[in-house]
């Protein structure tokens, strides 16, 4: 018995609006982006837009501002991920030991920055990091420590941006890790306690291996997120001083709105697409593997 | 001896937790403090921790400095439109993926995942050109339409729908229920928590969003609140921190208020969506 055409078409009709959106706002823009990266775009007179082959790619790889942005993004990602993951892991293990009111409240407080706009957080931190009137240097002065230039020196600007990003995301990742920790059966810990395993040994031999799949996913999600960094940088430093905190996305933004170099902007966009694409590929490959094993 | 050591350990534990709370809450208190300071207080040494009096003037200044009523109105319209549009589109799509077998299902589902992972920072320029071609840059549509398909929402809702027993749907079909009736009478009531969690994530995400409106708007009539607040810092002349922080409160207060009322619910929505 053959199902009538109307029945067979039903799922496609149900999906139609969703896929109109995906076609218009995901698939088409990606194709257009790649297409434009092979052209020298003239925005005022589009008839003067000319095909230039790989020229944008070659010129971008030789462009020191882009290479700096690429390097900055890598440095930013590395430090943000290392610090966030390390602190979030410690915090999660420690806070999940006791589920009392204060622990819950601490989790809630640490999570709050995650739901607040980067604009707000960027603004309040740029006030606190002001070398003269800012809170940080004035607190340091109380302890007799000489203050920093924070965002205003190319030596400390990147560190300051990383500091803000780590502060903003610790709480979120702690709670993700606490979720993972709660899936470990308590009987394993009881067995370890019977064997007189110390805190550090338990952590190294049981806790971390048991949550390593979740940790790895968290790591990839964090990496993808940090390669897209823009908001915090735009508010805190505007890429400065002297390009010290310019990221890939910041570079793209600058090419589009300040330098009107669309060829370069789209080519840098393709680079971002490739980086995020590779990371996403790794993510889904691991995801299907994990589903397979369970 | 052992007991005293345990006691000390407990006290230190409590102390460290309190310090952690202060580290995460203080910047928000500081925001509030600076917003109530006078301009002299913000640029005076030693710095002012507690303002001498509640100086509401900076709020008035911030409000008059830029059309905040328009910004807030825009943000609200954008968010409500996005949530409605997303829900209308998401529900049938998740239903199709959860309860139908059809050719190309795997391929279409992988497209959903790709759309979910695609950064807006990659797609914004072609979308901007498209919106310019459509001549809608003077409306809020460039900030609404691109978010019509909530890929992540479809993914999450599909999991809720898959838990609805097939027998229930079969029984409804025997009673000659239409698909619309099945969706509204069976599927939706059973997935209310999922839909409200997705709406909450959309609300927080778009209220806070900065990148998309920054690249999609070029006039005050269509700007949302994040842009308005950020522009207080870009304004010419000396930075007036009290005014900037007052403006900042317009952006922060609604979210903090909701967060204090429903922090457990909000945390669970975010964490659940993060683990999947």
Interface residues (C-beta under 8 A of the other chain):
Chain A: X8 X10 X11 X12 X14 X15 X17 X18 X19 X20 X21 X22 X24 X25 X26 X27 X28 X29 X30 X32 X33 X36 X91 X95 X98 X102 X103 X105 X106 X107 X108 X109 X110 X111 X112 X113 X114 X115 X116 X117 X118 X119 X120 X121 X123 X124 X125 X126 X127 X128 X132 X133 X134 X135 X138 X167 X171 X172 X175 X176 X179 X180 X214 X221 X224 X228 X230 X231 X234 X235 X249 X252 X253 X256 X257 X262 X265 X266 X269 X272 X273 X276 X280 X283 X284
Chain B: X13 X14 X17 X18 X20 X21 X23 X24 X25 X27 X28 X30 X31 X34 X42 X43 X44 X45 X46 X47 X88 X89 X90 X92 X93 X95 X96 X97 X100 X102 X105 X108 X111 X112 X113 X114 X115 X117 X118 X119 X121 X122 X123 X124 X125 X126 X127 X129 X130 X145 X146 X148 X149 X151 X154 X179 X204 X207 X208 X209 X210 X211 X214 X215 X226 X229 X230 X233 X241 X244 X245 X248 X251 X252 X255 X256 X259 X263 X264 X266 X267 X270 X271 X274 X275
